[in-house]
Amino acid sequence: MRKLTLAAALMMAATTFAQETKQTPWFSNIKLSGYGLVEYQYSGQQGNKSNTFDLRLVRVSLDGRLKGDFYWKAQMQINGNTTNNGTSPRLVDLFAEWQKYPFLRVKAGQFKLPFTFENPMHPIDQGFMSYSQNVSCLSGFSDRSGQQSSNGRDIGIQLQGDFLNVGKGRPLFHYQAGVFNGQGINRKDVDQQKTVAGGVWVMPVEGMRIGVFGLEGSYARKWSYTDEAGQKHSVTKSLPQHRYAVSAEYVTKSDWTFRSEYIHSTGEGFKTSDNEKNADLTLNGYGSKADGLYALAIAPIKKKKAHVKARYNMYRRNGEWDKSKTMYEIGADYKFSKNIGVTAEYVFVNDRTLNKHNYNMADVQLQFRF
């Protein structure tokens, strides 16, 4: 209840600030915005069938410019069940970025990791009912390491920029690299070993990106306890994480989208998702390797209005086919206006971690922005 009250208070304060702040030499272009995803989902998984409506995401953000050269943003997720930091109403973004030069921009705060093309994409704009499995499990969403759900974000500092502009101001080369705590959102560093993540890509023709990414770091937990003699002890367990991704995307002027990314990970994970009140140092038993691949195509029925789509979405939690989960997705979307639309998908799932591998899913979402 306290978190819900805080979220409501922050929303009211943000609204008041956006309405009353006038353009000044310090603050300008103040904007209050947000979006919501209302979902219906059916799953026919044996022993775990579900058929439910859900508020998948509701977020509110405030952003603007400071002294002209700085862009800033604060964003909260205001839906959740308040049980822990990964699912409760929470702060997801809080950062400022110096943007004076296109070849060197500096961002500091809490924001998206510079790892994969899909991670930084808006949940609506990425095109499907959810982010792909490999991005979700290996890029800070429901991460394999065991950190709390962090929506692909961490706390740190990042450099990025564009070089070699060609026709119509299109840059040929982009880079981004950052240093982070490695603990996910709203958490301090635990093992004092920072995570480094970044990527480079080239844009040989308009709408095309070909890139590579890397992540080197660790995820850690600290367990404090008192023994039978009354002595206090503290144990820190740090799990190294080594990851890379190879990515390609092509978005045509006629509104076709093609995108594919392969991610490979080396590094063990904890069995349970992080809970600050009761640290569990047990490992998940999957071993140290994992990988995944997705490939998607989105075809316009009517440009910028309606599409059909398909995605191959595979993740192997131990790097072997005996534990793979593959989702074959087809769907369509329609935009009633710039700010409201609907999507529908059918999914055939082959999950080799289950006794009965195959089952069906269906998902419908109402998506709106304000």
N, C-alpha and C positions, 0 to 999 in steps of 0.2 A: 504494500500500500504506500509506503514511504517513497518508493521509486516511481510509482505511478503519479503521486502528487508532485514529485520533483519534475517529472516529464511534462505534466500539465503546466506547472509554473514556468518552466523554460519556454514552452510554446507561447504562452501569453506574453512573456518578456520579449521574445523574439519578434512577435507580431507588433508589439508596441514600439520596439526599436526601429523596425523597418518602416512603420508608418510615420514616426515622428522625426527620424533622422533626415536632415536636409543635406544636400550636397555641399560639402565643405572642402577646404584644401586638404583635409585629412581623410575624410570618408566620402566615398562616392559609389554610385551604382549599387546601393544596398537592395537586396532582393530576398524576399521570403518565398520559398517554393517547397514542393514535396511530391510524394507519389504514394500510391497504394496498390496492392495486388490482392484481390479477393479470389480464392481458389476453391474449386470442387475437385476432389481426387478420389478415384476408385483404384484399389489394389486387390488382385485376386491371389496374393501369395498364401499358400497353404499354411494354416495355423496362425496367420497374421493378417487376415482380410480386413479391409477398411473401406469406408464409404462415407466421406465427410466433407463438409464445408470448412473453410479455414481463412483467417486473415493472415496470409503468408507474410506480407511486409506492409508496414505503414511507417513512412519516414518524413521528417520535416527538416529543412535546412535553411540556413541563413548565410548569404555570401555577399561579397562586394570587393571593392578596391580600397587600398589604404595608401595615401600619398602617391597615387598614380601607378607606381612601379610594383606594388604588392597586391596579390590576389589572396583573399582569405576565405575560409569556409568552416562552418560548424554544422554538423548533422547528427540528429538523434533518431534512433529507431524507437518508436513509442508503443509498439505492440509486444507482447511476450507474457510469460507466465510467472515472472519474478522469482523463479526458483534458484537461478544462479546467474553469474555474469555473462554466460554464453547465450542465454535465452531470454533474459529479462529486458525491460526497457533500458536502453543504454546509449552512451555516446559512441558513435562509430567514426566520425571524422572531426578533427580539429587541427587545422594547419594554416600556415601562411606560406606563400611562394613569391619570391622575388623574380619578376618576369621582364626586367629591363631589356635583356639581350636574348634573342631567339636561340643563340648557340650556347647559352649558359643560364639555366634557371635553377634556383636553389629553393627547395621545399623542406620545411621542418614542422614536425608535429606528428599526428596520427593520421594515416592515410593508406591507400592501396599499395601493396608490395609491387615493385617493378619486376614482375615475374609472370610471363605468358601474355598473349594478346587478350585473352578472354577475361582474366581477372579484373582489369580496370574497367571493363565495360559495365554500363548501367544494366541492372537486372532485367529491364524491359528490352533494351536494345540488343542484348546478346542473342535473342531470337527464339529461345525454347523455354520449356516449363521451369527449368533450373539450369544452373551452370553444369558443364560436363563433369563426369565423375573424377577424371584425373585432376582437373582444376580444383574441384571441391576438396579432394583428399590430399592434394600435394601443393596447394597454394594458399593455405591459411583460412579455409572455410570450416569444414568439418575435418580438420587435418589429421592425417595418419599418426602424427607424433603424439596426439592426445591433448594438445592445447585446446582451451575453450573455443567455441565457435567465434571466429574473429572476422568473418565477412571479407577475407583476403587482405586484412590490414595489420599494421604493426606501428610501433612508435619509433621514430628515427629522423634521419636527415638524408636528403637525396639531391643529386645533381642530374640534370637532363638538358638536352638541347638538340637542335637541328643544324645540319651543315649542307653546303653545296646546293643551293637553290637552283632549280632548272626551270622549265617552262611554267608560266603562270604562278611563280613563287613556290612551287612544290619542292620540298627538300628531298634530296637523294638519300641522305643518311641521318639516322636518329640514334642517340645513345641515352641511357639512363642507368644510374647506379646509386645505391644507398646503403647506409649502415643502420641497423635496427637492433632492438633489444632481443628479438627472437622469441618473445613470450606471448605475442598476440596483443589484442586491444586492451587498453586500460590496465596494463601490468608493468611493473618495474622489472629490470633484469634480475635474474636469480643467480646465475653462475658467473656473471661478469665476463661472459664470452659473447661478443656481438655477432650478429648475423649480417652477412654481406650479400646483397642481391642486386641483379641488374641485367641489362640486355642491350643488344644492338640490332638494328634492322635497316635494310635498304628498301627503297621504293623505286624500282627501275622504270615502272610505268604508272600512270595515274590510277589510283585505287588498289594497287598491289603492294603488299608488305611481305618480306621474307626475313625472319629473324631467328636469333638464338638467345637463350637466357641461361643464367646460372644462379645458384643459391648455395652458399656455404655458411654453416653456422651450427647452432645447437638449440635444443629445447630442454629446459631443466625444471625440476621440482625440488622443494625443500620440505622435509618432514621433521617436525619438532616433537619430542616426547620426553616424558619423565620416567626414569627407571624405578625399580622397587626400592632403591635406596634414597630416592628423592632427588637424584641428580638429573639435571636437564641436559638433553642432547639435541643436536641438530644434524641431519643428514641431507646432503644435496646430491641428487643424481642428475647427471647431464648426459643427454643423448645427442651425439653429433648428427647433423643432417646435411647431406650432399645431394644436390638436385640439378638437373639441366632440362631444358625444353628446346624443341625445334618447332618453329611455327611458320605458317603461311596463310595469307588471306588475300582475297581478290574481290573487291566490290565494284561492280560495273556502273556506268552512267545509267544504264537501263534498269538498275535496281536488282540485279542478281548479286547474291553473296555466296562465296565459297570460302571455307575456313577449315584448317586442320592443325592439330597440335599433338605432338608426342612429348610426354614427360617421363623422366626416369628418376628414381629416388633411391638412395642408399642411406640407411639409418633406421634404427629401431624406434618403436613407439610405446607409450604407456597403454595399459589395458583399458583404463577408464578415462573419460573426458575430465579435464582439469576442474577441481573444486578447491578453492583456497582454504576452506574450513577443514578439509579432510584429505590431505595429500596421499595418493595411492602410488607407490613406486613400483608396482607390479608391471612387467612388460606384457604386451599383447600377444606374444608368441608367434607373430607372423614372420619373424626373421628380419633381415636388414634391407631387403630389396622389394621394390614395388614399381609398377609402371602403368601407363595408360595412354590411350589414343582416342581421339574423336575426329570425325570428318563430317562436315555438314554442307548442305546446299539449300539455299532459300531462293525460290523463283517467283517473280511477280506475276500475279493475275491482272492486277491493275497497279501501275507504278505508284509507290508510296501509300497505297491504300489497302491492297489485299495480296496475300502470298500463300503459296504452298511450300512445304519444307520437309526435309528428311535429315536424320542424323544417325550415324553409327557412333556408339558411345561405350567404350570398353575400359575397364579398370581391373588390374591384377594386384591384389593386396599383398601377395608374396612373390610377385614377379613370375609366377608359374600359371599355366592354364587350368590346373586343377582347382584354383581358387578365384577364377576370373568371374566377373559380372559384366555381361554385355547387354546393352539396351538398344533395340532397333526402333527408332521413333519416326513417325510420320504425323504431319499436322497441317494446320492452316491458321491464318490470322486475318483480322479485318479491323480497320480503323474507322470508327464513326466520325472522328474529328482528330485534330492534331493531338488532343490531350486525352482521348479515351478510346480504348480498343478491346478486342476480345481475341483469345487464342484457344485452340482446341488441339489435343494430341492423343494419339493411340500409341502405346508402347508394348512391344513384346520383349520380355525379360528372360534372359538365360543366366541364372545365377548358380554357379557350380559349388558354392559354399552351402547350398541347401540340399536336403534330401530329394525334394522334388524341384528340379532345376527351373522349369519353365512356368511362367504365369503372365497374366495380362494386366496392364494398367491403362487408365484413362485420366486425362487432366484437362480442365477448362478453367481459364482465368479471365477475370475482368481487370483490366489494367488502366489506371488513370493517373494523370499528373495535374498539379495545380501550382 
